[in-house]
């Protein structure tokens, strides 16, 4: 499973980013840099990650650093896939 590709697709769909999501690298800033990623969108992305990856994410594990960059978000989901 290519989790980076799946995560890019998820962000493209949930945030309506179009081709912009294709260029996301690990150091691409998200929260505060992508205008579409507001507080309501964060909730939608979390829900979509749970559905797409088949995991349950605990709100206590999520903070601003989770959504700081594409790489931090990818690492977060990879950690939860490993458990």
Secondary structure, DSSP 8 states (H G I E B T S, - for coil): --HHHHHHHHHHHHHT-GGGGGG--TT-B-TTTSTT--HHHHHHHHHHHHHHHT----GGG--GGGGSBHHHHHHHHHHHHH-
